[in-house]
């Protein structure tokens, strides 16, 4: 497989993160902190990750065509977090964007400049095509490339690093990409066809995720994702729920989310929509172990009072200079202890100062 890395750089990849007993013990402690947030929400302390930009990064387009270059780019970022001593669990991902499952169903791919691939229009043009839409296999779309790269990465992965699963989106997110915005009127014109499409996508997700988890040796009921350790087997992204009502979610979509989590053993959810009216229904499933939201769009202090006690609440993205982080630095933390803070910093100095400040003001673990 072609790569622009020289042989010495390739040989150094497993050493970009430490190995040995001390490194393994640190990894165990990181995992234990995340486990405690789920299993002991009243006695845990928040976890904090500081994301620092690396220099001279190759473009997403270059990484898309070079597996070892993508791996090195991600390991370089993880190395900075390991040096800082934050709570980031070292994990890499074969990162081909958000349209992997939709592409397997037939969506064309677009390659925006400076970005990962995205869906380029729907796969089907009419509601009548839904019934005959074939279910993808492991040989569809980008899957062969994903599994091939994963096998290669396992040969060069540092001892303490894990591989997280590729982006699988969710039943409705993918159905929305496959059908396009017409799915919003299909709910009224032919709701049974929408449910057929959702069921097809869900069935495929239930097939492909366990197959990939076996490939990355993800076992034991916990999985790596976004630098954290989560109970379950995978993450779904439900951003398209922003465009429908809570009633539609309950009537048409929730059963498919619930069936997916029941089949794979639970997991977590990402939601970058602005309205929060659907959050209560989204988080009602006891198999849901975590939820990440943008704190600029949702009030974490109010959510701390209403979300399930053992549901880990994570920031989708926040910056060290955002008001959300400034409020935490002033000692004003939400009542919910099981918080995972994913914080972007300009450089290592800002990251060190912010990490120290957050750890000084956050609630401490109880004995």
C-alpha positions as CSV (number, residue, x, y, z in Angstrom):
1,X,0.0,0.0,0.0
2,X,1.4,3.4,-1.1
3,X,2.5,5.9,1.5
4,X,4.6,9.0,1.5
5,X,6.2,8.1,4.8
6,X,9.7,6.8,4.7
7,X,10.6,3.5,6.3
8,X,12.1,5.1,9.4
9,X,9.0,7.1,10.1
10,X,6.8,4.0,9.6
11,X,9.0,2.0,12.0
12,X,8.6,4.7,14.6
13,X,4.8,4.7,14.6
14,X,4.4,2.2,17.4
15,X,6.7,4.4,19.6
16,X,4.8,7.6,19.2
17,X,3.1,6.8,22.5
18,X,4.8,5.2,25.5
19,X,4.7,1.5,26.2
20,X,5.4,-0.7,29.2
21,X,3.9,-1.2,32.7
22,X,3.6,2.5,33.5
23,X,1.9,3.3,30.2
24,X,-0.5,0.4,30.7
25,X,-1.3,1.5,34.2
26,X,-2.1,5.0,33.1
27,X,-4.4,3.7,30.4
28,X,-6.1,1.5,33.0
29,X,-6.6,4.6,35.2
30,X,-8.1,6.6,32.3
31,X,-10.5,3.8,31.6
32,X,-11.4,3.5,35.2
33,X,-12.3,7.2,35.4
34,X,-14.7,6.9,32.5
35,X,-16.2,3.7,33.9
36,X,-16.9,5.4,37.2
37,X,-18.8,8.2,35.5
38,X,-21.3,5.5,34.3
39,X,-21.2,3.2,37.3
40,X,-20.9,5.7,40.2
41,X,-22.3,9.0,38.9
42,X,-22.5,10.5,42.4
43,X,-18.9,9.7,43.4
44,X,-17.0,10.3,40.2
45,X,-15.3,13.4,39.0
46,X,-15.5,15.0,35.5
47,X,-13.0,14.0,32.8
48,X,-11.2,16.6,30.7
49,X,-9.5,16.4,27.3
50,X,-7.4,19.2,25.9
51,X,-7.2,19.2,22.1
52,X,-4.2,21.0,20.8
53,X,-3.5,21.6,17.1
54,X,-0.5,19.9,15.6
55,X,1.7,21.6,13.0
56,X,2.3,20.8,9.3
57,X,-0.8,18.6,9.1
58,X,-1.5,16.9,5.8
59,X,-4.8,17.8,4.2
60,X,-7.8,15.5,4.6
61,X,-7.5,14.7,0.9
62,X,-3.9,13.5,1.4
63,X,-4.9,11.4,4.4
64,X,-7.8,9.8,2.5
65,X,-5.3,8.3,0.1
66,X,-2.6,7.4,2.5
67,X,-3.4,5.0,5.4
68,X,-0.1,5.4,7.4
69,X,-0.2,9.2,6.9
70,X,-3.6,9.3,8.5
71,X,-2.5,7.1,11.3
72,X,0.6,9.2,12.0
73,X,-1.5,12.5,12.0
74,X,-3.8,11.1,14.6
75,X,-1.0,9.7,16.7
76,X,0.8,13.0,16.7
77,X,-2.3,14.7,18.2
78,X,-2.7,11.9,20.8
79,X,1.0,12.3,21.8
80,X,0.3,15.9,22.9
81,X,-2.6,14.9,25.1
82,X,-0.5,12.1,26.6
83,X,2.2,14.7,27.4
84,X,-0.3,17.0,29.0
85,X,-1.6,14.2,31.3
86,X,-5.3,14.8,30.6
87,X,-8.0,12.2,30.4
88,X,-7.9,11.6,26.7
89,X,-8.0,7.9,25.9
90,X,-5.6,7.2,23.0
91,X,-7.8,6.1,20.1
92,X,-7.6,6.5,16.3
93,X,-10.2,6.1,13.6
94,X,-10.2,5.3,9.9
95,X,-11.8,8.6,9.2
96,X,-13.6,8.7,5.9
97,X,-16.3,11.2,6.8
98,X,-20.0,11.0,7.7
99,X,-21.3,9.4,4.5
100,X,-19.8,5.9,4.8
101,X,-23.1,4.0,5.4
102,X,-25.0,6.3,3.0
103,X,-22.4,5.6,0.3
104,X,-22.8,1.9,0.9
105,X,-26.5,2.4,0.2
106,X,-25.7,4.1,-3.1
107,X,-25.1,7.8,-2.3
108,X,-22.4,9.3,-4.4
109,X,-19.5,11.0,-2.6
110,X,-18.4,14.6,-2.8
111,X,-14.9,15.6,-2.0
112,X,-15.0,19.3,-0.7
113,X,-11.6,21.0,-0.7
114,X,-10.0,20.7,2.7
115,X,-12.6,18.3,4.0
116,X,-13.4,14.6,4.3
117,X,-15.9,13.0,1.8
118,X,-19.5,13.8,2.2
119,X,-22.7,12.6,0.6
120,X,-23.3,14.1,-2.8
121,X,-27.1,14.0,-3.2
122,X,-29.6,11.2,-2.4
123,X,-29.3,7.6,-3.6
124,X,-32.9,7.3,-4.7
125,X,-35.2,9.8,-6.4
126,X,-38.6,8.6,-5.5
127,X,-40.4,7.0,-2.5
128,X,-41.3,4.0,-4.7
129,X,-37.6,3.1,-4.9
130,X,-37.4,2.5,-1.2
131,X,-38.9,-1.0,-1.3
132,X,-36.3,-2.3,-3.8
133,X,-33.3,-0.7,-2.2
134,X,-30.7,-3.5,-1.6
135,X,-29.0,-3.8,1.8
136,X,-25.3,-3.3,1.6
137,X,-22.7,-5.9,2.4
138,X,-19.2,-5.8,3.7
139,X,-18.0,-5.4,0.1
140,X,-20.1,-2.3,-0.5
141,X,-18.8,1.3,-0.8
142,X,-15.8,2.2,1.3
143,X,-16.0,-0.9,3.5
144,X,-13.2,-2.9,1.8
145,X,-10.9,0.0,2.2
146,X,-11.9,0.6,5.8
147,X,-11.2,-3.1,6.8
148,X,-8.0,-3.1,4.8
149,X,-6.7,0.0,6.5
150,X,-7.7,-1.3,9.9
151,X,-5.8,-4.5,9.4
152,X,-2.7,-2.4,8.4
153,X,-3.1,-0.1,11.4
154,X,-3.2,-2.9,13.9
155,X,0.4,-3.7,12.8
156,X,1.7,-0.2,13.7
157,X,-0.6,0.8,16.6
158,X,1.2,1.8,19.8
159,X,0.6,-0.5,22.8
160,X,-1.7,1.8,24.6
161,X,-3.7,3.0,21.6
162,X,-7.1,1.6,20.5
163,X,-9.0,1.8,17.2
164,X,-12.5,3.2,17.4
165,X,-15.3,2.4,14.9
166,X,-15.8,4.4,11.8
167,X,-18.6,6.9,11.5
168,X,-21.9,5.0,11.2
169,X,-24.3,7.9,11.7
170,X,-27.8,6.6,12.8
171,X,-30.9,5.1,11.2
172,X,-32.5,8.5,10.5
173,X,-29.4,10.4,9.6
174,X,-28.5,7.8,7.0
175,X,-32.1,7.5,5.8
176,X,-32.1,11.3,5.4
177,X,-29.0,11.2,3.2
178,X,-30.2,8.2,1.2
179,X,-33.6,9.8,0.4
180,X,-32.7,13.5,0.7
181,X,-34.9,16.2,2.0
182,X,-37.9,14.6,0.4
183,X,-38.0,12.2,3.4
184,X,-39.5,15.1,5.4
185,X,-42.6,15.1,3.2
186,X,-42.6,11.3,2.9
187,X,-43.5,11.2,6.6
188,X,-46.9,12.6,5.5
189,X,-47.2,11.0,2.0
190,X,-46.0,7.5,2.7
191,X,-45.0,6.9,6.3
192,X,-44.8,3.1,5.8
193,X,-42.1,3.6,3.2
194,X,-40.1,5.7,5.6
195,X,-40.3,3.0,8.2
196,X,-39.2,0.5,5.6
197,X,-36.1,2.6,4.8
198,X,-35.4,3.1,8.5
199,X,-35.6,-0.7,9.1
200,X,-33.3,-1.4,6.2
201,X,-30.7,1.0,7.5
202,X,-31.0,-0.3,11.0
203,X,-30.6,-3.9,9.9
204,X,-27.5,-3.0,8.1
205,X,-26.0,-1.1,11.0
206,X,-26.7,-4.1,13.2
207,X,-24.7,-6.3,10.8
208,X,-21.8,-4.0,10.0
209,X,-20.9,-2.6,13.4
210,X,-20.3,-6.0,15.2
211,X,-18.3,-7.1,12.2
212,X,-16.0,-4.1,12.5
213,X,-15.8,-4.4,16.3
214,X,-14.5,-7.9,15.8
215,X,-11.9,-6.6,13.4
216,X,-10.6,-4.1,15.9
217,X,-10.8,-6.6,18.8
218,X,-13.4,-4.4,20.7
219,X,-14.8,-6.7,23.3
220,X,-16.0,-6.5,26.9
221,X,-19.0,-4.1,26.7
222,X,-16.9,-0.9,26.4
223,X,-15.7,1.0,23.4
224,X,-13.4,3.9,22.6
225,X,-14.9,7.0,21.0
226,X,-13.8,10.7,20.9
227,X,-11.0,10.1,23.3
228,X,-13.3,8.6,26.0
229,X,-14.3,5.1,27.2
230,X,-18.0,4.3,26.8
231,X,-20.3,1.5,27.9
232,X,-21.8,-0.3,25.0
233,X,-20.6,-1.0,21.5
234,X,-21.0,2.1,19.3
235,X,-22.0,5.7,18.8
236,X,-24.9,7.0,16.6
237,X,-25.2,10.6,15.4
238,X,-28.7,11.9,15.4
239,X,-28.2,15.4,14.0
240,X,-31.0,15.2,11.5
241,X,-33.5,15.0,14.4
242,X,-33.1,18.8,14.5
243,X,-35.6,18.9,11.5
244,X,-38.4,16.9,13.0
245,X,-40.7,17.1,15.9
246,X,-40.5,15.1,19.2
247,X,-43.8,13.5,18.2
248,X,-42.3,12.2,14.9
249,X,-39.2,10.9,16.7
250,X,-41.4,8.9,19.1
251,X,-43.8,7.7,16.4
252,X,-41.3,6.8,13.6
253,X,-37.7,6.8,14.7
254,X,-37.1,5.9,18.3
255,X,-38.0,2.2,17.9
256,X,-35.2,1.9,15.3
257,X,-32.6,3.6,17.6
258,X,-33.7,1.4,20.5
259,X,-33.6,-1.8,18.3
260,X,-30.0,-0.9,17.2
261,X,-28.8,-0.4,20.8
262,X,-30.5,-3.6,22.0
263,X,-28.9,-5.6,19.2
264,X,-25.3,-4.3,19.7
265,X,-25.3,-4.0,23.5
266,X,-25.9,-0.3,24.0
267,X,-23.8,2.8,23.2
268,X,-23.9,6.6,23.1
269,X,-25.4,9.3,20.9
270,X,-24.1,12.5,19.3
271,X,-26.5,15.4,18.6
272,X,-25.5,18.8,17.1
273,X,-28.9,20.1,16.6
274,X,-30.0,23.4,18.2
275,X,-33.4,22.5,19.7
276,X,-33.6,20.3,22.7
277,X,-37.3,19.3,22.7
278,X,-36.4,15.8,21.6
279,X,-33.7,15.2,24.2
280,X,-36.0,13.6,26.8
281,X,-37.1,10.9,24.3
282,X,-33.6,10.5,22.9
283,X,-32.2,9.7,26.3
284,X,-35.0,7.6,27.8
285,X,-33.3,4.3,26.7
286,X,-31.4,2.8,29.6
287,X,-28.9,1.3,27.2
288,X,-27.8,4.8,26.2
289,X,-24.6,5.5,28.2
290,X,-23.7,8.9,26.9
291,X,-24.8,12.0,25.0
292,X,-22.7,14.8,23.5
293,X,-24.0,18.3,22.8
294,X,-22.7,21.7,22.0
295,X,-22.7,23.8,25.2
296,X,-23.2,26.9,23.2
297,X,-26.6,25.6,22.1
298,X,-27.8,23.7,25.2
299,X,-27.8,24.7,28.9
300,X,-25.7,22.0,30.6
301,X,-26.7,23.3,34.0
302,X,-30.4,22.7,33.3
303,X,-29.7,19.4,31.6
304,X,-27.8,18.3,34.7
305,X,-31.1,18.4,36.5
306,X,-33.2,16.5,33.9
307,X,-31.0,13.9,32.2
308,X,-30.8,10.4,33.6
309,X,-28.4,10.2,36.5
310,X,-26.0,7.7,35.0
311,X,-26.0,9.2,31.5
312,X,-22.6,10.7,30.8
313,X,-22.9,14.2,29.3
314,X,-20.1,15.3,27.0
315,X,-19.4,18.5,25.2
316,X,-19.4,18.2,21.4
317,X,-16.8,20.9,21.2
318,X,-15.9,23.9,23.3
319,X,-12.9,26.3,23.4
320,X,-10.7,27.3,26.2
321,X,-11.9,30.9,25.9
322,X,-15.6,30.1,25.5
323,X,-17.9,31.3,28.2
324,X,-18.8,27.7,29.1
325,X,-15.2,27.0,30.1
326,X,-14.7,30.3,31.8
327,X,-17.8,29.5,33.9
328,X,-16.2,26.2,34.9
329,X,-12.9,27.9,35.7
330,X,-14.8,30.2,38.1
331,X,-15.9,27.1,40.0
332,X,-19.5,27.1,38.7
333,X,-19.9,23.4,37.6
334,X,-23.2,21.8,36.7
335,X,-24.7,19.5,39.5
336,X,-24.0,16.5,37.3
337,X,-20.6,15.1,38.1
338,X,-20.4,12.6,35.2
339,X,-19.3,15.3,32.6
340,X,-16.8,14.8,29.8
341,X,-15.2,18.0,28.7
342,X,-13.7,18.1,25.2
343,X,-11.8,21.4,25.0
344,X,-9.9,22.9,22.1
345,X,-6.9,25.0,22.9
346,X,-4.6,27.3,20.8
347,X,-1.4,25.8,22.0
348,X,0.2,23.7,24.8
349,X,0.6,26.6,27.2
350,X,-3.1,27.4,27.0
351,X,-3.9,23.7,27.4
352,X,-1.7,23.3,30.5
353,X,-3.2,26.4,32.1
354,X,-6.8,25.4,31.3
355,X,-6.4,21.8,32.4
356,X,-4.9,22.9,35.7
357,X,-7.7,25.4,36.2
358,X,-10.4,22.9,35.5
359,X,-8.9,20.3,37.7
360,X,-8.6,22.8,40.5
361,X,-12.3,23.9,40.4
362,X,-14.0,20.6,39.4
363,X,-15.8,18.4,41.9
364,X,-13.4,15.8,43.3
365,X,-13.8,12.1,43.3
366,X,-15.4,10.7,46.5
367,X,-13.6,7.9,48.3
